[in-house]
Every structure is written in C-alpha cells, then in structure tokens.
Amino acid sequence: MRQSRKIARDARAAAKEGPAGIERRQRQRLRELVAYARAHSPHFRDLYRALPDGIDDITALPVTSKRPLMVAFDDWVTDPAITRAEVEAFVADPALAGHRFLDEYLVTTTSGTSGVRGLFVQDERSAGMEAALSSRAAGMTSFGGTVRMILRRGRTAIVTAPGGHFSTIATAARFRLDHPRLGRAMRVFSARMPLPALVNQLNQFHPAVLSGFLGMLTLLAAEQEAARLHISPVLVVPGGETLTPELEQRLTTVFHAPVRAAYAATECSFLAVGCREGWYHVNSDWAILEPVEADLTPTPPGRPSHTTLLTNLASRTQPIIRYDLDDSVAQRADVCPCGSPFPAIRVQGRAADLLTFPADAQRTATLSPMLLGTLLDAIPGVAQFQLVQDSPTTLRLRLLVNDGDDGEQVWLRAHAALARLLAVNGMPWVTVVRADEPPQPEPGGKFRRVIPLPAP
C-alpha cells in the first residue's frame, strides 16, 4: 500500500513536470529494468550479452515476442522459484483465479487466439500500477455523477467470460480477496449467459459503473435502446477491443454517461487512458510504446503502424522489453487539446486483424479493422458485426440487428457499404456474403470484429 501511494504521488508530479520530467523518469526506469533483466533473467542475460552497460536508448535493444519468450519461460522469469510447469498447474484450476501464486504473484493468461497462450506473472508493484495511476483517469464524472456513485456504493458490473485466469477475472478476484468489504460492490457477470438473463441480472444490480468488452457493451446498448435494459450507469468503461468514435458516441448517448475508454493488454494493464478528445494517452513514465513499420523502423506520426513494440517499465518478474504487441496504432503529431503531457495515440486494431487480399499476381492489399469498424458502426440497425475472411477473396458478415429494424434492409445497407469500400480500395472482386450465425465470442469473452484467414 505504501509503495502504491509513493507511485501515485510520483505520477502526479510527472504530469505536472511535463514532457521533460516524464522522459527523465522513462530513461532512468529503462536503465534499471535492463540492468535487472540482465542480472536475474538467463534469457535476457544471453540476449543482451553483446550490449554495453547503462543503456537508456530503447532502439539499441533487440525486439522480443510472445512465442519465443513462452518457449524460454523458465529462463525468462527472474525468480527461479517460478516454473512454467508450476504456473500451468496453477491456472488449470479456475478457482485459484486472483489467489497469490507462491503466496506473492498475480497470474493472468491470454486466450491464445494468436496461436500462443500467454502466461504472465506479476509482482505486487506491477499488479498495482493501474490503481496507482488512476488519478490520470479522474474528472470523467460530474459532481452529480460522483454523488450518484456514492449513493450506489460504487457498484461495478464487469461483463466478461467467466472462469479461467483472464486479466479481468483474476484482477477482480484479487481485489475482492484483498478488500472483502469493497469487493462486495464488484460483480462479474457472465457474457455467456442468455442475453435476457444477463439483462435481468443487470437490472437488479443497477450498477454505477458498467465495464466489459466492447462487443458485449454494444449488445447491452441495443437492449437499453429496446427498453429491456434500464440501468443508468455513472460511467461506462469499455475495453478489449478498438473503440471507434461512432461507438463511443453511441454508448454515451444510450447510457447518458461518459465513456472512459482505456487501452491495455494483459502484458501491461495500465498502458493508456482515454481523454475527452477521443485519444489514448500512454502512461509513458511507466510504459514505452513504439509504433513501427514491418522492418521495425519508426512509423511517422499520423500514420497507422504495422505493429507496436511495448516496454513495461514496472514488470520485473517477467521483463516485457520491446515486445511485439501485434497492434497497429497511430501517434498524434501535435499536442492533444485536452492538455495531457503524455503521448496521444489512436488504436487501429490488432495487426493480426488486418485483412489481406490479392491485388494482382504480384501484390497484395490490406484493410484496417479500424476502417471496417468505422464503416459498419455507422450503418443504422447494426447492433454488432463480425467479418470473417473465409478465403483470399471472400468475406462472411455475421450480423446482429437492433430490435425493430428490418434485418434484410440492414444487411443490404451493410453489403452496399462494404462493396463500395472494397471497390474504392481496388478490390471489387472480393465477395461479401451474409452468415447464418450471429457474431461469436472468443474463449476469453472478446468479440473479435475482424477475423482474417489463419496465417499459413
């Protein structure tokens, strides 16, 4: 607790000092992290063998990624008491979610949709960073909203996939274990239960904060519009998927509440927080985010990157240094009007969700999931969608239509919009067909809105 308060004080000081103070902290913490990784992680000791001491230039370090790090798990971690076999045995029991592994660590997992399941072990400092930096998300509610929050005792509904050690589940469970009285105000609702049952339970709970994967919150917005769900949250917190401006506006309008978007990953839960201008501000005193091209050269501001490299400066147990996050982001070139001194980005979506089509015999063309999301979010009647690439030239559109709207008309509007987009981008031969089934969630509870062909 004392460490968390110290970090919170320093976080406020960094924001006041501005870019110079933020950069100074970043360089110092990078030097300390690299030195610690070399001293305690056999994997990083070998990886950095030829590098000089005292490095504070991030670009001088090699790039890492999930697959080889998971293969080298026992050499990657800095505590020799942690082994992959022990962690695998721990996460095999869903009842242990949130409990301390080896009486010390928080363990979280990823679903493995990219082909490799991630296993992440966090010490107390790393696990507590999100709360320590929470002041940067302040000001999202009015005075009246704060009063309503207090009157409803801060009741928080988290709509996610039940079971497992996914970050949302494990973090909420840890909070309830550490703070039993406060934890009673936090409830996890299964995204897999029938929608009418979920709506009924949320109506009874009447949350002050509604949190969950964006896909589920979109479904609940449609239920609110249809007057089956009748909650009045003070704050809506979507996560897990790219929030388009259209969806943000819709959630704000439907729930009559501010939307506090956050950009995070299991590898770094405190990565960035949204602002009133619709940008994410990276907590760059504790995390480094590098938008890069396919050849790993920096992507110029204003242009979507091929992928993004993450360095989590708080993670000592499993050093996350220049880690390929497989997300495409665009960095703002100027200062954000909201006044934040932290770098501003927009998330384009996972690089792995880029749709690739043959342009001709030699070339391919790609479409960003952000572009597709912005297009389909603007189609009247679309409650939720999922685009599945079945072949190099075929897309299947899974649609969920708002109550009261004609499903056939919504499909025709969506099909026409997609056909125009494909034609404008030089891919008129790509066929779009309507799926028989509705959008399907992943094991972790996310609704991937764009699902490309599996990599060969």
C-alpha positions in Angstrom: 0.0 0.0 0.0 2.8 2.4 0.9 4.5 1.6 -2.4 1.3 2.3 -4.3 0.9 5.7 -2.6 4.5 6.6 -3.5 3.9 5.7 -7.2 0.7 7.7 -7.2 2.5 10.8 -5.8 5.3 10.5 -8.4 2.7 10.0 -11.1 1.1 13.3 -10.2 4.5 15.0 -10.1 5.4 13.6 -13.5 2.2 15.0 -15.0 3.0 18.5 -13.5 6.6 18.5 -14.7 5.6 17.7 -18.3 7.5 16.0 -21.1 11.0 16.7 -19.7 10.1 15.1 -16.3 8.3 12.2 -18.0 11.3 11.4 -20.3 13.8 11.6 -17.4 11.8 9.0 -15.4 11.4 6.9 -18.5 15.1 6.7 -19.2 16.0 6.1 -15.6 13.5 3.3 -15.3 14.6 1.7 -18.6 18.2 1.6 -17.4 17.1 0.0 -14.2 14.9 -2.5 -15.9 17.6 -3.6 -18.4 20.1 -4.0 -15.7 17.7 -6.0 -13.6 16.8 -8.3 -16.5 20.5 -8.9 -17.3 21.2 -9.8 -13.7 18.2 -12.0 -13.0 16.9 -13.4 -16.3 19.1 -16.0 -18.0 17.2 -15.4 -21.3 17.9 -11.6 -21.2 21.4 -12.1 -20.0 22.1 -14.1 -23.1 20.1 -11.8 -25.4 22.0 -8.7 -24.2 25.4 -10.3 -23.9 27.0 -8.1 -26.6 25.4 -4.8 -25.4 27.1 -2.2 -23.3 26.0 -1.4 -19.7 23.8 1.5 -18.8 21.6 1.5 -21.9 18.8 4.1 -21.9 18.2 4.2 -25.6 15.3 1.9 -26.3 16.2 1.5 -30.0 19.5 -0.1 -29.1 17.7 -3.2 -27.7 16.6 -6.2 -29.7 12.9 -6.9 -30.3 11.1 -9.8 -28.5 7.8 -11.5 -29.0 5.4 -13.9 -27.2 6.2 -17.2 -28.9 10.0 -17.4 -28.2 9.5 -15.9 -24.7 6.9 -18.6 -23.8 9.2 -21.3 -25.1 12.0 -19.9 -22.9 9.6 -19.3 -20.0 11.8 -20.7 -17.2 14.8 -18.7 -18.3 12.7 -15.6 -19.0 11.4 -15.2 -15.5 13.6 -13.5 -12.9 12.5 -15.6 -9.9 14.0 -19.1 -10.2 11.1 -20.4 -8.0 8.7 -19.7 -10.9 8.5 -22.5 -13.5 6.2 -22.9 -16.4 5.1 -26.3 -15.1 4.0 -24.8 -11.8 2.2 -21.9 -13.4 0.4 -24.2 -15.8 -0.7 -26.3 -12.8 -1.9 -23.2 -11.0 -4.0 -21.8 -13.9 -5.5 -25.3 -14.6 -7.7 -24.6 -11.5 -10.2 -21.7 -12.2 -11.0 -21.5 -8.5 -7.4 -20.1 -7.9 -8.0 -17.0 -10.1 -6.8 -14.0 -8.1 -5.1 -16.0 -5.4 -1.4 -15.4 -4.9 0.8 -17.8 -6.7 3.7 -18.8 -4.4 2.0 -16.5 -1.9 3.2 -13.5 -3.8 2.3 -13.2 -7.5 -0.8 -12.5 -9.6 -1.1 -14.8 -12.6 -3.0 -13.9 -15.7 -3.4 -15.6 -19.1 -4.4 -14.8 -22.6 -6.8 -16.9 -24.7 -4.2 -17.9 -27.3 -6.2 -16.8 -30.4 -2.9 -15.6 -31.9 -1.6 -19.2 -31.7 0.2 -19.0 -28.4 -1.4 -18.8 -25.0 0.3 -16.2 -22.7 1.2 -16.9 -19.1 2.0 -13.7 -17.1 3.2 -13.5 -13.5 3.1 -10.0 -11.9 4.6 -8.9 -8.6 2.7 -6.6 -6.2 4.1 -3.4 -7.8 3.2 -4.4 -11.4 -0.2 -5.7 -10.4 -1.0 -2.4 -8.5 0.1 0.0 -11.2 -3.4 0.5 -12.7 -4.7 1.7 -9.3 -1.6 3.8 -8.6 -2.1 5.7 -11.9 -5.8 6.0 -11.6 -5.6 9.8 -10.9 -4.9 10.2 -14.7 -8.4 8.9 -15.4 -10.0 11.4 -13.0 -12.5 14.0 -14.0 -14.6 11.6 -16.1 -17.8 12.2 -13.9 -19.6 15.3 -12.9 -20.3 16.3 -9.3 -23.8 14.9 -9.7 -22.3 11.7 -11.1 -20.0 11.4 -8.1 -22.9 11.7 -5.8 -24.8 9.0 -7.7 -21.7 6.8 -7.5 -21.6 7.2 -3.7 -25.3 6.6 -3.3 -25.0 3.3 -5.2 -21.9 2.4 -3.2 -19.7 2.3 -6.2 -21.4 -0.9 -7.5 -19.4 -2.1 -10.5 -20.6 -4.6 -13.1 -17.9 -6.4 -15.1 -19.3 -8.3 -18.1 -16.8 -10.8 -19.2 -16.2 -14.5 -19.9 -16.4 -16.5 -16.6 -13.8 -18.9 -15.4 -10.1 -19.0 -16.2 -7.4 -16.6 -15.2 -8.0 -13.9 -17.8 -6.9 -10.5 -16.7 -10.4 -9.1 -16.0 -11.4 -12.2 -13.9 -8.1 -12.5 -12.0 -7.8 -8.8 -11.2 -11.4 -8.5 -9.9 -10.9 -11.7 -7.9 -7.7 -10.4 -6.4 -9.4 -7.1 -5.4 -12.3 -9.0 -3.7 -9.8 -11.2 -1.8 -7.7 -8.2 -0.6 -10.7 -5.9 0.1 -13.7 -8.1 1.1 -16.0 -5.2 2.1 -15.3 -3.1 -1.1 -15.3 -6.3 -3.2 -19.0 -6.9 -2.4 -19.8 -3.9 -4.6 -18.0 -5.5 -7.6 -19.7 -8.3 -9.5 -18.7 -10.3 -12.6 -21.5 -11.1 -15.0 -21.0 -14.0 -17.4 -21.0 -12.9 -21.1 -22.0 -16.4 -21.9 -25.4 -16.5 -20.1 -28.5 -16.0 -22.3 -28.9 -12.3 -23.0 -32.4 -12.0 -21.3 -30.9 -13.4 -18.1 -27.9 -11.1 -18.2 -30.3 -8.1 -18.8 -32.4 -9.2 -15.8 -29.4 -9.5 -13.5 -28.0 -6.1 -14.5 -31.4 -4.5 -13.9 -31.5 -6.0 -10.4 -27.9 -5.0 -9.7 -28.3 -1.4 -11.0 -24.6 -0.7 -11.4 -22.9 2.7 -11.0 -20.1 1.5 -13.3 -20.7 -0.7 -16.3 -17.5 -2.3 -17.6 -16.7 -5.1 -20.1 -15.6 -6.0 -23.5 -16.8 -3.5 -26.1 -18.7 -6.2 -28.1 -20.8 -7.0 -25.0 -21.4 -3.4 -24.2 -22.6 -2.8 -27.7 -25.1 -5.7 -27.3 -26.3 -4.2 -24.0 -26.7 -0.7 -25.6 -29.1 -2.3 -28.0 -31.0 -3.8 -25.1 -31.1 -0.4 -23.4 -32.5 1.1 -26.6 -35.2 -1.5 -26.7 -36.1 -0.7 -23.1 -35.5 -4.2 -21.8 -32.3 -3.0 -20.0 -33.0 0.0 -17.9 -29.8 1.0 -16.0 -28.3 4.4 -15.5 -24.6 4.0 -15.0 -22.5 6.9 -13.9 -19.6 5.7 -16.0 -19.1 3.2 -18.9 -15.7 1.5 -19.2 -15.3 -0.5 -22.5 -12.1 -2.5 -23.1 -10.6 -5.3 -25.0 -11.4 -4.1 -28.5 -10.9 -0.9 -30.6 -13.4 1.8 -29.7 -14.4 3.8 -32.8 -15.7 7.4 -32.4 -19.1 6.2 -33.6 -19.3 3.5 -31.0 -18.1 5.9 -28.3 -20.8 8.4 -29.2 -23.5 5.6 -29.2 -22.6 4.3 -25.8 -22.5 7.9 -24.4 -25.9 8.6 -25.9 -27.6 5.4 -25.0 -26.5 5.2 -21.4 -26.4 9.0 -20.8 -23.0 8.6 -19.2 -19.3 9.4 -20.0 -17.3 6.7 -21.6 -13.9 6.1 -20.1 -12.0 4.1 -22.7 -8.7 2.5 -21.8 -6.1 0.8 -23.9 -4.5 -2.1 -22.1 -3.0 -5.5 -22.6 -2.5 -8.5 -20.3 1.2 -7.7 -20.7 0.5 -4.1 -19.4 -2.8 -3.4 -17.7 -2.1 0.3 -17.2 -0.9 1.2 -20.7 -3.1 4.1 -21.7 -6.2 6.0 -20.7 -8.7 7.8 -22.9 -9.3 11.5 -22.9 -12.3 13.7 -23.8 -10.9 14.3 -27.2 -11.1 10.7 -28.1 -7.4 9.9 -27.8 -5.5 7.4 -25.6 -2.6 8.9 -23.6 0.2 6.5 -22.9 1.5 6.4 -19.3 4.9 6.9 -20.8 6.7 7.4 -17.5 6.0 3.7 -16.8 5.5 2.2 -20.3 7.1 2.8 -23.7 5.1 2.3 -26.9 6.9 2.3 -30.2 4.8 2.3 -33.4 6.9 0.7 -36.1 6.9 -0.5 -39.7 7.3 -4.1 -40.9 11.1 -3.5 -40.9 10.9 -2.2 -37.3 11.8 1.4 -38.3 9.7 4.1 -36.5 6.3 4.9 -38.1 5.9 8.6 -38.7 3.2 10.4 -36.5 -0.2 10.4 -38.0 0.2 7.1 -39.9 -1.0 3.7 -38.7 1.9 1.4 -37.8 2.4 -2.1 -39.0 2.8 -3.2 -35.3 3.8 -1.7 -32.0 6.6 -2.6 -29.5 5.8 -2.4 -25.8 8.2 -2.0 -22.9 6.6 -2.3 -19.5 8.9 -0.5 -17.1 7.2 -1.8 -14.0 7.4 -5.5 -14.9 10.4 -7.1 -13.2 9.2 -10.7 -12.7 8.8 -11.2 -16.5 10.6 -8.4 -18.3 8.5 -7.0 -21.2 11.1 -5.1 -23.3 10.5 -4.1 -26.9 7.8 -6.8 -27.0 5.8 -7.1 -30.3 2.3 -6.3 -29.2 0.8 -7.0 -32.7 -1.3 -3.9 -32.6 -1.5 -1.1 -35.1 -1.6 2.4 -33.6 -1.2 5.9 -35.0 0.5 8.6 -32.8 -0.7 12.1 -32.8 1.8 14.6 -34.3 0.9 17.6 -32.1 -0.2 18.2 -28.5 -3.6 16.9 -27.7 -6.2 19.7 -26.9 -7.1 18.0 -23.7 -3.8 19.3 -22.2 -2.3 16.0 -21.3 1.5 16.0 -21.5 1.6 12.2 -22.3 1.8 10.9 -25.9 -1.5 10.6 -27.7 -2.4 7.6 -29.9 -5.4 6.1 -31.7 -5.6 2.3 -31.8 -6.3 1.0 -35.3 -6.7 -2.6 -34.1 -4.6 -5.7 -33.9 -2.1 -6.0 -36.8 -3.1 -9.7 -36.9 -6.7 -8.5 -37.7 -5.6 -6.7 -41.0 -7.5 -8.2 -43.9 -5.2 -9.1 -46.8 -6.4 -9.6 -50.4 -4.6 -10.3 -53.6 -4.4 -7.1 -55.7 -2.8 -8.8 -58.7 -0.3 -11.6 -59.4 2.5 -9.8 -57.5 0.9 -7.5 -54.9 -1.5 -7.7 -52.0 -3.7 -5.1 -50.5 -4.9 -4.7 -46.8 -7.8 -3.2 -45.0 -7.5 -2.0 -41.4 -10.1 -3.3 -38.8 -10.5 0.3 -37.7 -11.6 1.3 -41.2 -14.1 -1.5 -41.3 -15.4 -0.8 -37.8 -15.9 2.9 -38.5 -17.8 2.0 -41.7 -20.1 -0.6 -40.2 -20.7 1.2 -36.9 -22.3 4.0 -38.9 -24.8 1.6 -40.6 -28.3 2.2 -39.0 -29.6 -1.0 -37.4 -26.3 -2.8 -36.8 -26.1 -3.8 -33.2 -23.0 -5.9 -33.6 -21.0 -7.3 -36.5 -18.2 -9.8 -37.2 -16.3 -10.1 -40.5 -14.8 -13.5 -41.2 -12.4 -14.0 -44.1 -13.2 -17.5 -45.5 -10.9 -17.3 -48.5 -8.5 -14.8 -50.1 -11.5 -13.3 -51.9 -14.5 -14.0 -49.7 -15.8 -12.2 -46.6 -18.7 -13.5 -44.5 -20.6 -10.9 -42.4 -22.1 -12.0 -39.1 -24.8 -9.5 -38.2 -26.8 -8.8 -35.1 -29.6 -6.3 -35.9 -31.3 -3.9 -33.5 -34.8 -4.7 -32.4 -37.4 -3.1 -34.6 -35.1 -2.9 -37.6 -35.6 -5.0 -40.8 -32.7 -7.5 -40.9 -32.8 -7.8 -44.7 -32.6 -4.0 -45.1 -29.7 -3.7 -42.6 -27.9 -6.4 -44.5 -28.4 -4.7 -47.8 -27.1 -1.4 -46.4 -24.1 -3.1 -44.9 -23.4 -5.1 -48.0 -23.6 -2.0 -50.2 -21.2 0.0 -47.9 -18.7 -2.9 -47.9 -18.8 -3.3 -51.7 -18.2 0.5 -52.1 -15.2 0.3 -49.7 -13.7 -2.6 -51.4 -14.2 -1.0 -54.9 -12.6 2.3 -53.7 -9.6 0.3 -52.4 -9.1 -1.5 -55.7 -10.6 -4.9 -54.6 -14.0 -5.1 -56.4 -13.7 -8.8 -56.9 -13.9 -9.6 -53.2 -17.3 -11.2 -52.4 -19.2 -10.4 -49.3 -21.8 -12.9 -48.1 -24.2 -13.0 -45.2 -23.5 -15.5 -42.4 -26.3 -17.7 -41.0 -24.9 -17.4 -37.5 -24.6 -14.3 -35.3 -21.2 -12.9 -34.0 -19.3 -15.4 -31.9 -17.2 -14.6 -28.8 -13.7 -16.0 -28.3 -12.9 -18.2 -25.2 -11.8 -15.1 -23.3 -15.1 -13.3 -23.9 -13.9 -10.8 -26.6 -15.8 -10.4 -29.8 -13.1 -10.1 -32.5 -14.8 -7.9 -35.0 -12.5 -8.9 -37.9 -11.2 -12.4 -38.3 -8.7 -12.9 -41.2 -7.6 -16.1 -42.8 -5.3 -18.0 -40.4 -1.6 -17.4 -41.2 -0.1 -20.2 -43.3 
